[in-house]
Amino acid sequence: MHTTLFLYTDSIIPHIHDLAIHEIMAKPTPVKGLPPVEYLEILNRTNYPLPLKGCILKVNSREVMLPAVTLPPGGPGLLCPQAAADSFLHANTIPLPRWLPIADDTGLIVLYNPQREVIHAVSYNRSWYGHPARDDGGYSLEMVNDAVPCAGKSNWRASTAEAGGTPGSLNAAAADWDEHLRPDLLYSAMPDSQHSQLVFAIPLDSAAAADPANYELTTAGMAGVGKPHRVTVTPPLFDRVLVEWEMPLLPGQQYLLHTKKLISCTGLESLAYTDMPLALPLPAATGQLRFSEVLFDPGKEAPAFVEVVNNGLHAVDLQQCIFRNIRGDGSADAGKRLSNDHRLLLPGQCLAFTSNALALCGKYPCRQPRGIQEINMPATYVAGGQLQLLSADSVVQDVLKYSPDWHFRLLRDGEGISLARISFERPAEIPENWASTPSNEGYATPGWINAATAGAGEAPKISSMSPFFTPQSSLGQQVAACTLELGNQQWMGTVAIYDITGRHIRTLVRNQLLSGVATWTWDGCDEKKVLLPAGVYIFLIEIFNPKGQNRLWKEPVVMARNLN
């Protein structure tokens, strides 16, 4: 065993972010190159020695006192089971006689100082690995940039080290990373009529967040109808605020919550998501919650998701609702709760539920960051299946018997394409009430309703076409744009560019599913990205559908070139 002992200094007490939980080996098997042992790495982020004596490590609900060891400036300390101390020969190893098991998939790890103040906390789940080949075991989770230890999920990756981790050494995932995350208000909850819980995208600066003057309720244009009596920033993550109002909120009343001057733990202020509607929830009426979109065959690049809309007239507490997968033999899996707190879903709002929001929004257009919720997802099946949506007392809100046969008939397969509901007035069990999400909408629309799905069934038409463009110009239009309106009908389409002699120049899309409003742009280059000479070119647009109908448009555009 190679253990480095440091002089113990009792005159210094670590404070918030002086120490950081820097690496987590939650599932060491199957082994990639490291010992089959769980470990935690703690980093001293200061330029002076820091003692661990009296500090408390908490893993989920269990706690242990750390030994009288001091970490050098900028140095790591490796916590591991005492029986495995000899397994780490090149690390500053700190064996613990009583080891706290680290949960494989989901866990909360908190480091407290002797005064029971939070030094650092990490609430991880399986999606933090960010790589489907590395979340099954053998790889650690590593912090990317220890300069922003409070940044959360986006600042963690699966280790890229060949051995699966870097205990006691520089993290393989280390990078000069800073996404400038802002303290956007993500969602609210109402545990009772006089308290609102506000959840933010990143931990807050506690001083600003605890100031009651930074919160206000308005309603129907009337300002100041609700003022906080007390505001508490909730440890250990500090990304939640509990507001106690001076007066209880009234049932049936819609409010608008305003926040201001809230600063993230990295010193940034939210610029966009500072307001949020608020209302007291009531039990969901029968059929108030409806399935609105499902991606059951996501392929390898993104996770599945199930989207739900509140089709009623009052807010609903999602903690009272569950998904349930029904197997082919009719048996039911255990229910999956839609929220672990009292998250509100207001009338007209939709919410997409997934296991990994970051991966989902990396592939599909998530126009509403507030519209995505990570949960422990129910199973979905490529060959089709059945999902139930239930509210309190096991009242069935909606039933979805999805199938790959529901996809647009001319698609080769539905992998990576969601099914979107057309009408909330018709049952979810009707195949004709679902449509494949078209390519011009990104093949899925998690967290927002595609209005074109329920649009009027008008004949396809060209609604706009650029008459001319100049690719290299600093002024005017630099690309040619063509927009086609298809209503709620679904077509397969190909768009290509030809020159005036009929020679093929470039294909923009080939046999893609289209619906709603589709726009294509051309930058004046051929397939090899070579800019073409000035002249007249043709947009050739062909669409067809399963009924044998087809349409063809030939739209000219003039490309000019700068003379200099």
MITORGU-585645 format. One record per residue (C-alpha): x negated, y, z negated; residue in one letter. Coordinates in steps of 0.5 Angstrom, whole numbers, plus 500, padded with zeros to 3 digits. Example, Ala and Ser with C-alpha at 12.3 -4.5 7.8 and 13.67 -1.06 7.14 Angstrom:
2
475491484A 473498486S 
//
This chain:
564
500500500M 497507502H 501512497T 498519497T 499522490L 500529489F 499534483L 505535479Y 507542478T 514544474D 514551475S 517551482I 524549483I 526547491P 532551493H 536551499I 533548506H 526548502D 526541503L 530538509A 532531510I 528530516H 529522519E 534517517I 533510519M 540507517A 540501521K 533498522P 535491526T 534489531P 527491530V 523495535K 516495532G 518498525L 519494519P 526492518P 527497512V 532503511E 528509510Y 529517509L 524522510E 524528507I 520534509L 517540505N 519546510R 515551505T 507553505N 507551498Y 507545494P 514542492L 516538486P 521532487L 522531479K 529532477G 531532484C 537528486I 539524492L 546522494K 548517499V 555517500N 558516493S 551513489R 546517486E 539516484V 533521481M 527522485L 520521481P 515526479A 512527486V 510533489T 510534497L 504538500P 506544504P 509542511G 508535509G 513529509P 515524504G 518517505L 523514501L 524507501C 525501497P 520499492Q 520492495A 518495502A 513500500A 507496502D 510496509S 509503511F 501503511L 500510514H 506514510A 506518504N 510513501T 515514495I 518508493P 524508489L 526502484P 533503485R 535504493W 541507495L 544503502P 545507508I 551506512A 550504519D 555508522D 557514518T 554517512G 553523508L 546524505I 545530500V 539532496L 540536490Y 535540486N 535539478P 540545477Q 545541482R 544546487E 544543494V 537543498I 540540504H 545535506A 547531513V 553528515S 552523520Y 555519525N 554514530R 555519536S 549523533W 544518537Y 546521543G 544515547H 548508548P 542504548A 540506541R 546506536D 546499535D 540499531G 532499531G 532507532Y 532512527S 535519527L 530524528E 531532527M 529536533V 527542530N 526543523D 526551523A 534550524V 535545519P 543547518C 544546525A 548539524G 549534530K 546538536S 539538532N 539531531W 537525536R 535518536A 528517536S 524516542T 518513539A 517506542E 517503535A 524506534G 522511529G 516516526T 516515518P 511520515G 509522522S 511528527L 518526530N 518524537A 524528538A 521534536A 522540540A 522547540D 530547540W 535553538D 542553541E 544559538H 550556535L 555561532R 560560526P 566559530D 573557527L 574550529L 581549526Y 585550519S 588545514A 594547509M 593542503P 599546500D 603553501S 598557497Q 591554500H 588554507S 582550509Q 578553515L 573549518V 567552522F 562549527A 556550523I 554552516P 556559514L 552564510D 555563503S 555570501A 559573507A 564567507A 566568500A 568575501D 575576501P 575582505A 573578511N 580574511Y 587577513E 594574515L 598578520T 605576523T 610579528A 605585529G 605586521M 598587518A 596585511G 602580510V 597576506G 590577502K 586572499P 586571492H 580567492R 575564497V 570558496T 565556501V 565548500T 558545498P 555541500P 555542508L 558549507F 562549514D 568549510R 572555506V 578554502L 582560502V 587561496E 592566498W 595572493E 602569495M 605563498P 606562505L 613561507L 616555511P 618556518G 613563519Q 608563524Q 602567522Y 595569525L 589568521L 583574522H 576573520T 570578521K 563579519K 562571518L 555569519I 552562520S 546559516C 542561522T 544569521G 549569527L 556572528E 561569531S 563573538L 569569540A 573564536Y 575568530T 582568530D 587562529M 594561528P 597558522L 603555519A 606551514L 606544516P 613540516L 614532517P 613530524A 620530527A 622523531T 618524538G 615530536Q 608528538L 607525545R 601522548F 599527554S 592524557E 588518556V 581515558L 581508557F 576506562D 570511561P 564507564G 557508561K 556516561E 562518556A 566515551P 574514551A 579519549F 586519547V 590526547E 596528543V 601534544V 605537539N 612538543N 616540537G 618547534L 613546527H 606545525A 604538523V 599535518D 595530522L 592527516Q 599524516Q 599521523C 595514526I 593511532F 595503532R 592499538N 597493539I 593487542R 596482548G 599477543D 603483539G 599483533S 596490531A 590493529D 589497523A 591504524G 586510525K 588516522R 588522526L 584527521S 581526514N 583532512D 590536513H 588539520R 594542523L 597541530L 601547532L 607547537P 604547544G 597545542Q 594539544C 588535541L 583530544A 581524540F 574521541T 568518538S 563523541N 565530542A 558532545L 558526550A 565527552L 564534553C 557533557G 561530562K 568533563Y 570540562P 572541555C 575548556R 577549549Q 572547544P 577547538R 581542542G 576536541I 577532534Q 572526533E 575520529I 574513528N 577511535M 582505536P 580500541A 582501549T 581496554Y 579497562V 584492564A 590495560G 593495553G 598499548Q 597504543L 602507538Q 602514535L 605513528L 607519523S 608518516A 612512513D 610508520S 615512524V 613511531V 612518535Q 610515542D 608508545V 603508551L 603501555K 597504560Y 594500566S 589501571P 595500576D 597506574W 592510578H 593513584F 593507589R 588509594L 582510589L 577504589R 578504581D 579508575G 573508572E 571515569G 578518571I 583519566S 591518566L 595525565A 602525563R 607529568I 613530564S 614530556F 621529557E 620522560R 618516556P 610515556A 612507558E 614509565I 608508570P 610514575E 610519569N 602518569W 597521574A 590520576S 586527574T 583529580P 576531582S 578538582N 580538575E 573534573G 577527573Y 579529566A 581535562T 580533554P 583538550G 587542555W 594541559I 593541566N 599545569A 598543576A 600536574T 607538572A 607544578G 612544584A 612539589G 610544595E 607542602A 599543602P 597550604K 590554605I 591560600S 585563601S 579563606M 572567606S 572571613P 564572613F 559571608F 551573607T 547568603P 541572602Q 545579600S 544582594S 551585595L 557582598G 559575598Q 554570598Q 558563599V 564561603A 570559599A 576555601C 582554597T 587549598L 594549594E 597542593L 602543588G 603536584N 602532590Q 596527590Q 592526596W 585523598M 581529601G 574530605T 571537606V 565538611A 562543615I 561543623Y 557548627D 561551633I 559546638T 562540633G 555538630R 556536623H 552540618I 554538611R 559534607T 562538601L 566532598V 568525601R 574521600N 576525593Q 582525589L 585532590L 591535586S 593542584G 589548586V 582545589A 576550591T 570549595W 564553596T 558553602W 552556601D 550556608G 545550608C 545543611D 544537607E 537538606K 538545603K 535548609V 539555610L 542555617L 542561622P 547566623A 553564627G 560561626V 561555622Y 568551621I 571548615F 574541617L 579539611I 582532612E 587530607I 592523606F 596520602N 599513600P 605514604K 601515611G 602522611Q 595526613N 594534614R 588537618L 585544617W 580547621K 578554618E 572558621P 567562617V 562567620V 555567616M 551573617A 543574615R 539579613N 535583618L 529584614N 
//
